C-alpha cells in the first residue's frame, strides 16, 4: 500500500506500472476519496499531464452515479512513497 500526505489509505483498487487507484480517507474532514496517481515508474510530466486532462474531462460529466473529481494534487511525486 502507498501513502499520500494528508490521506489515510484504505485499499488498493488498481495497480499497474502506469497507474495506481487507491481508496482513502482525507484526514482534514474524514471524507472518503479515490486517489488516482501515476504508477511508481511513471511519475513523468506526460503522465501528470494525462491525469490533469482526465480530471478536466471528468469534471464536465454531471450524472448522479458518476464519481466527480474534487481536486488535482501537486507534488505527489514527492509524497508518493512505499509504506
Protein Blocks (a to p, Z undefined) as FASTA:
>chain_A
ZZdehiacfbdfbdcfkbccdddddfklopacddddddfklmcfklmmmmmmmmmmmmmp
ccfklccdfbdcehklmmgccZZ
